[in-house]
Amino acid sequence: MKDGFTMMKWLRYVLMTALFAVSLSLVVVFQRHIGALYAGIMLLGIGGLLLLLWIYNRKYR
């Protein structure tokens, strides 16, 4: 039972790290472009970062 819990925790950390990398790269890469489409893509990146922050802070309520 403990191995399954550890594996799920590891998988969660990997997925959160991947989401962080994708979100941050969306913001950094598309900041050089001009237009509403690129601004929307950057907002998706910021939304992903805010989601990660919310998930992290949820356990400290």
ZADO-1210 file (C-alpha; in nm, 4 decimals, padded with zeros to 6 digits):
<atoms>
<atom x="00.0000" y="00.0000" z="00.0000" code="MET" pos="1"/>
<atom x="00.2817" y="00.2363" z="00.0827" code="LYS" pos="2"/>
<atom x="00.4465" y="00.1817" z="-00.2575" code="ASP" pos="3"/>
<atom x="00.1270" y="00.2842" z="-00.4366" code="GLY" pos="4"/>
<atom x="00.1021" y="00.6023" z="-00.2312" code="PHE" pos="5"/>
<atom x="00.4650" y="00.6867" z="-00.2959" code="THR" pos="6"/>
<atom x="00.4205" y="00.6218" z="-00.6677" code="MET" pos="7"/>
<atom x="00.1131" y="00.8485" z="-00.6827" code="MET" pos="8"/>
<atom x="00.3001" y="01.1209" z="-00.4949" code="LYS" pos="9"/>
<atom x="00.5929" y="01.0902" z="-00.7359" code="TRP" pos="10"/>
<atom x="00.3573" y="01.1029" z="-01.0346" code="LEU" pos="11"/>
<atom x="00.1896" y="01.4140" z="-00.8937" code="ARG" pos="12"/>
<atom x="00.5259" y="01.5893" z="-00.8535" code="TYR" pos="13"/>
<atom x="00.6268" y="01.4974" z="-01.2080" code="VAL" pos="14"/>
<atom x="00.2985" y="01.6266" z="-01.3512" code="LEU" pos="15"/>
<atom x="00.3173" y="01.9489" z="-01.1511" code="MET" pos="16"/>
<atom x="00.6753" y="02.0057" z="-01.2634" code="THR" pos="17"/>
<atom x="00.5758" y="01.9483" z="-01.6256" code="ALA" pos="18"/>
<atom x="00.2822" y="02.1898" z="-01.5908" code="LEU" pos="19"/>
<atom x="00.5169" y="02.4479" z="-01.4377" code="PHE" pos="20"/>
<atom x="00.7650" y="02.4130" z="-01.7225" code="ALA" pos="21"/>
<atom x="00.4946" y="02.4389" z="-01.9902" code="VAL" pos="22"/>
<atom x="00.3225" y="02.7356" z="-01.8254" code="SER" pos="23"/>
<atom x="00.6440" y="02.9259" z="-01.7731" code="LEU" pos="24"/>
<atom x="00.7605" y="02.8592" z="-02.1272" code="SER" pos="25"/>
<atom x="00.4277" y="02.9855" z="-02.2662" code="LEU" pos="26"/>
<atom x="00.4782" y="03.3149" z="-02.0880" code="VAL" pos="27"/>
<atom x="00.8460" y="03.3522" z="-02.1743" code="VAL" pos="28"/>
<atom x="00.8282" y="03.2450" z="-02.5388" code="VAL" pos="29"/>
<atom x="00.5186" y="03.4419" z="-02.6379" code="PHE" pos="30"/>
<atom x="00.6124" y="03.7667" z="-02.4622" code="GLN" pos="31"/>
<atom x="00.8028" y="03.8753" z="-02.7738" code="ARG" pos="32"/>
<atom x="00.4976" y="03.8533" z="-03.0006" code="HIS" pos="33"/>
<atom x="00.2305" y="04.1185" z="-03.0496" code="ILE" pos="34"/>
<atom x="-00.1384" y="04.0447" z="-03.0825" code="GLY" pos="35"/>
<atom x="-00.4479" y="03.9248" z="-02.9042" code="ALA" pos="36"/>
<atom x="-00.3766" y="03.5587" z="-02.9801" code="LEU" pos="37"/>
<atom x="-00.0344" y="03.5740" z="-02.8173" code="TYR" pos="38"/>
<atom x="-00.1727" y="03.7632" z="-02.5191" code="ALA" pos="39"/>
<atom x="-00.4312" y="03.4871" z="-02.4772" code="GLY" pos="40"/>
<atom x="-00.1612" y="03.2213" z="-02.4886" code="ILE" pos="41"/>
<atom x="00.0343" y="03.4087" z="-02.2225" code="MET" pos="42"/>
<atom x="-00.2821" y="03.4291" z="-02.0100" code="LEU" pos="43"/>
<atom x="-00.3111" y="03.0512" z="-02.0342" code="LEU" pos="44"/>
<atom x="00.0447" y="03.0270" z="-01.9057" code="GLY" pos="45"/>
<atom x="-00.0276" y="03.2629" z="-01.6176" code="ILE" pos="46"/>
<atom x="-00.3439" y="03.0661" z="-01.5426" code="GLY" pos="47"/>
<atom x="-00.1379" y="02.7476" z="-01.5215" code="GLY" pos="48"/>
<atom x="00.1049" y="02.9110" z="-01.2791" code="LEU" pos="49"/>
<atom x="-00.1822" y="03.0379" z="-01.0650" code="LEU" pos="50"/>
<atom x="-00.3371" y="02.6899" z="-01.0657" code="LEU" pos="51"/>
<atom x="-00.0110" y="02.5429" z="-00.9377" code="LEU" pos="52"/>
<atom x="00.0087" y="02.8087" z="-00.6683" code="LEU" pos="53"/>
<atom x="-00.3500" y="02.7333" z="-00.5635" code="TRP" pos="54"/>
<atom x="-00.2783" y="02.3579" z="-00.5464" code="ILE" pos="55"/>
<atom x="00.0314" y="02.4203" z="-00.3365" code="TYR" pos="56"/>
<atom x="-00.1407" y="02.6583" z="-00.0922" code="ASN" pos="57"/>
<atom x="-00.4562" y="02.4459" z="-00.0605" code="ARG" pos="58"/>
<atom x="-00.2930" y="02.2149" z="00.1952" code="LYS" pos="59"/>
<atom x="-00.2009" y="02.5083" z="00.4232" code="TYR" pos="60"/>
<atom x="-00.5507" y="02.6374" z="00.4870" code="ARG" pos="61"/>
</atoms>
